[in-house]
Amino acid sequence: MSTISAGTTTGTALVNAGDTTGALVLQTNGTTTALTLSTAQEATFAGKVTATGSSSVAGLKIADVLETATVSATAATGTINYDVTTQAVLYYTTNASANWTVNFRGSSGTSLNTLMATGESCTVAFLVTQGATAYYNNVVQIDGSSVTPKYQGGTAWAAGNASGIDVYTYTIIKTGNAAFTVFAAQTKFA
């Protein structure tokens, strides 16, 4: 049994690797949380996990990552609320029917401003199917307020690409309270 400390909270951790599943038990102030590891060294965490490194040690190293993608038989039009807490990729499979606004937020009940700390970034992709008449993302918002992105190549796009799939990639960096810089790119796939 090992003792761990997190701020002013001290608990104990017990690792049992004597069976085929293994178990990691974290006890903090009388509350026990069990994390189960499979023989493939798999763990599931609910909530926020923070890993902190230093100038010489990375806080987190990831070899393989799967991100959640939402695939929807929806046409891009109007204002589209992009909830970053539920997907990294949003794919609309029905032909766009008008230019649209994309509004980035944490979720329906959480603003992106609340979700992110200054100095954090988030990168997401929005895949839009285009028909013979193409449309494009003409307004970008964060928490309902318009922002002017920095566009790849230096010029805002003025059209979509007909009969293909346009992939819009956005990197959002929080630079202060309710202040964001957005880097945006549009790429055609056919």
C-alpha positions as CSV (number, residue, x, y, z in Angstrom):
1,M,0.0,0.0,0.0
2,S,1.3,3.4,-1.0
3,T,0.3,6.9,0.3
4,I,-0.5,9.5,-2.2
5,S,-1.1,13.2,-1.7
6,A,-3.0,15.7,-3.8
7,G,-3.0,19.2,-2.5
8,T,-4.3,18.9,1.1
9,T,-6.0,15.6,0.4
10,T,-4.2,12.5,1.4
11,G,-5.3,9.0,0.5
12,T,-4.0,5.6,0.0
13,A,-3.6,3.5,-3.2
14,L,-3.5,-0.2,-3.3
15,V,-2.5,-2.1,-6.4
16,N,-3.5,-5.8,-6.7
17,A,-1.7,-7.4,-9.7
18,G,-2.1,-10.9,-8.5
19,D,-5.0,-11.8,-10.7
20,T,-5.8,-11.5,-14.4
21,T,-7.7,-8.3,-14.2
22,G,-5.7,-6.4,-11.6
23,A,-7.2,-3.5,-9.6
24,L,-6.1,-0.1,-8.6
25,V,-8.0,1.2,-5.6
26,L,-7.8,4.9,-4.7
27,Q,-9.1,5.9,-1.3
28,T,-9.5,9.6,-0.4
29,N,-11.1,10.8,2.8
30,G,-13.0,7.6,3.2
31,T,-14.3,7.5,-0.4
32,T,-13.1,4.5,-2.4
33,T,-12.8,4.6,-6.2
34,A,-11.8,1.4,-8.0
35,L,-10.1,1.6,-11.4
36,T,-10.0,-1.7,-13.2
37,L,-7.1,-2.7,-15.4
38,S,-7.5,-5.5,-18.0
39,T,-4.7,-7.8,-19.0
40,A,-4.3,-5.3,-21.9
41,Q,-3.5,-2.5,-19.4
42,E,-6.8,-0.7,-20.0
43,A,-8.3,1.8,-17.6
44,T,-11.4,3.9,-17.7
45,F,-11.6,7.2,-15.9
46,A,-14.8,9.3,-15.5
47,G,-14.3,13.0,-14.9
48,K,-11.2,15.1,-15.3
49,V,-7.7,13.6,-15.2
50,T,-4.8,16.0,-14.8
51,A,-1.2,14.9,-15.5
52,T,1.5,17.4,-14.7
53,G,5.0,17.3,-16.0
54,S,8.0,19.5,-15.7
55,S,10.5,21.2,-18.0
56,S,12.3,17.9,-18.4
57,V,9.5,15.4,-18.1
58,A,6.3,15.2,-20.1
59,G,3.1,15.1,-18.0
60,L,1.4,12.7,-20.3
61,K,2.6,10.5,-23.2
62,I,0.0,9.0,-25.5
63,A,0.8,6.3,-28.0
64,D,-2.7,5.6,-29.4
65,V,-5.8,7.7,-29.1
66,L,-9.4,7.2,-30.4
67,E,-11.6,10.3,-30.4
68,T,-15.3,10.4,-30.5
69,A,-16.9,11.3,-33.8
70,T,-20.6,12.1,-34.3
71,V,-22.0,11.0,-37.7
72,S,-25.3,12.6,-38.4
73,A,-27.6,12.5,-41.5
74,T,-28.0,16.3,-41.2
75,A,-27.5,19.1,-43.6
76,A,-25.4,22.1,-42.6
77,T,-27.5,25.2,-42.4
78,G,-28.4,27.9,-39.9
79,T,-26.5,27.9,-36.6
80,I,-24.8,24.6,-35.6
81,N,-23.9,24.2,-32.0
82,Y,-20.7,22.3,-31.8
83,D,-20.3,20.8,-28.2
84,V,-16.6,20.0,-27.8
85,T,-17.3,17.8,-24.7
86,T,-19.1,15.2,-26.8
87,Q,-17.1,15.0,-30.0
88,A,-13.8,15.8,-31.6
89,V,-15.2,15.2,-35.1
90,L,-18.7,16.1,-36.3
91,Y,-19.7,14.7,-39.7
92,Y,-22.8,15.8,-41.5
93,T,-23.6,13.3,-44.3
94,T,-26.5,15.1,-46.0
95,N,-25.7,17.9,-48.5
96,A,-25.4,21.4,-47.1
97,S,-28.4,23.5,-47.9
98,A,-27.2,27.0,-47.0
99,N,-24.2,28.8,-45.6
100,W,-24.0,28.3,-41.8
101,T,-22.7,29.6,-38.5
102,V,-20.7,27.2,-36.3
103,N,-21.0,28.0,-32.6
104,F,-18.4,26.3,-30.4
105,R,-19.3,25.7,-26.7
106,G,-18.5,23.2,-24.0
107,S,-22.1,21.7,-24.0
108,S,-25.7,23.0,-23.8
109,G,-25.1,23.8,-20.2
110,T,-21.4,24.7,-20.1
111,S,-19.7,27.5,-22.0
112,L,-16.3,27.0,-23.6
113,N,-15.1,29.9,-21.6
114,T,-15.9,28.0,-18.4
115,L,-14.6,24.7,-19.7
116,M,-11.2,26.0,-20.8
117,A,-8.5,27.7,-18.8
118,T,-6.3,30.5,-20.3
119,G,-3.4,28.9,-22.2
120,E,-5.4,25.7,-23.2
121,S,-6.3,24.7,-26.7
122,C,-8.9,22.5,-28.4
123,T,-8.8,21.2,-32.0
124,V,-11.9,19.9,-33.6
125,A,-13.1,19.0,-37.2
126,F,-16.4,19.6,-38.9
127,L,-17.0,17.5,-42.0
128,V,-19.7,18.8,-44.3
129,T,-21.1,16.9,-47.3
130,Q,-21.6,19.1,-50.4
131,G,-24.0,18.6,-53.4
132,A,-23.8,20.2,-56.8
133,T,-24.4,23.6,-55.1
134,A,-21.8,24.2,-52.4
135,Y,-22.1,26.3,-49.3
136,Y,-19.6,27.2,-46.6
137,N,-19.1,28.2,-43.0
138,N,-19.4,32.0,-43.1
139,V,-19.6,32.8,-39.3
140,V,-17.6,31.4,-36.4
141,Q,-18.8,31.9,-32.9
142,I,-17.7,30.9,-29.4
143,D,-20.4,30.8,-26.7
144,G,-22.7,32.7,-29.1
145,S,-20.2,35.6,-29.8
146,S,-18.7,36.0,-33.2
147,V,-14.9,35.7,-33.6
148,T,-12.8,36.3,-36.7
149,P,-10.6,33.3,-37.3
150,K,-7.0,33.3,-38.6
151,Y,-7.4,31.5,-41.9
152,Q,-5.0,29.0,-43.4
153,G,-3.3,30.9,-46.3
154,G,-4.4,34.2,-44.8
155,T,-7.7,34.6,-46.7
156,A,-11.2,33.7,-45.5
157,W,-12.9,31.2,-47.7
158,A,-15.8,32.5,-49.8
159,A,-17.2,29.2,-51.1
160,G,-17.5,25.5,-50.4
161,N,-16.4,22.8,-52.8
162,A,-19.2,21.1,-54.9
163,S,-19.8,17.4,-54.9
164,G,-17.4,16.4,-52.2
165,I,-16.8,16.7,-48.5
166,D,-15.3,19.9,-47.0
167,V,-13.4,19.4,-43.8
168,Y,-13.1,22.4,-41.6
169,T,-10.5,22.2,-38.9
170,Y,-10.5,24.7,-36.0
171,T,-7.9,25.1,-33.3
172,I,-9.2,27.3,-30.5
173,I,-6.8,28.8,-28.0
174,K,-8.1,30.6,-24.9
175,T,-6.0,33.7,-24.4
176,G,-8.0,35.3,-21.6
177,N,-11.4,35.5,-20.0
178,A,-13.9,35.1,-22.9
179,A,-11.0,35.8,-25.3
180,F,-10.1,33.2,-27.9
181,T,-7.9,33.0,-31.0
182,V,-9.2,30.6,-33.6
183,F,-7.1,29.1,-36.4
184,A,-9.3,27.7,-39.2
185,A,-8.7,25.6,-42.4
186,Q,-10.9,24.3,-45.1
187,T,-9.9,21.2,-47.1
188,K,-11.7,19.5,-50.0
189,F,-12.1,15.7,-50.1
190,A,-13.7,14.1,-53.1
